[in-house]
């Protein structure tokens, strides 16, 4: 068995409805983006969703957060992350709704595409995409970033190359948040960012392409974007929505890091409003 296909111990954060809150049948499983881990949902979202009655969990892909494999991160690709997601779905008490951010959205779509291509309905109750990498991958957003934000493009490339000190706090704000985000908050998040697997990045740059038509119309889908997002700009979010047969919503005053900071309540509320319509 190739090393990348072997199961690894994954970090999982969980929150359950507090006493007195009626528990819903459908759990929520959250998938983080590149350079991050389950911690980005643990700050506020897990508890927020648990208080709404959902058993909520977030996990770190192999090589991220406190999951195993950090020492060989570059050996892992998108298909390895899909295997992690498959293991986590099987561990849920009922078919979950996936809430997936950035790279996590790409992984979720790849998982669903493969399942539907085999002719089997996957044990998933719905999909909420948050500033997701498009089905066609990162080539388009990367070209946009290189054209309109060349300095930020260079600094992100240096982080990927193992030189995080090249990225300024102003660039962190532009990449993840809004200009109003306090620098001390940006610094705290910046300290938690890690490198991403070069193999996974290459997969998303064109090595793996998703046929969204295999997913469209097969399960409830929500697509959210952010008007301050320079990594996955609104135009690409809208295109993702069209490819999946839904109308994307672009949230105002929000950056790419939707789950973090002072603007995290707005996207959380929109996801919970959608969940109330589609989840049992």
Secondary structure, 3 states (H helix, E strand, C coil): CCHHHCCCCCCEEEECCCCCCCCCCCCEEEECCCCCCCHHHHCCHHHHHHHCCCCEEEECCCCCCCCCCHHHHHHCCHHHHHHHHHHHHHCCCCCEEEEEECHHHHHHHHHHHHHHHCCCCCCEEEEEEECCCCCCCCHHHHHHHHHHCHHHHHHHHHHHCCCHHHCCHHHHHHHHCCCCCCHHHHHHHHCCCCCCCHHHHHHHHHHCCCCHHHCCCCCEEEEEEECCCCCCCHHHHHHHHHHCCCCCEEECCCCCCCCCCCCHHHHHHHHHHHHHHHCC
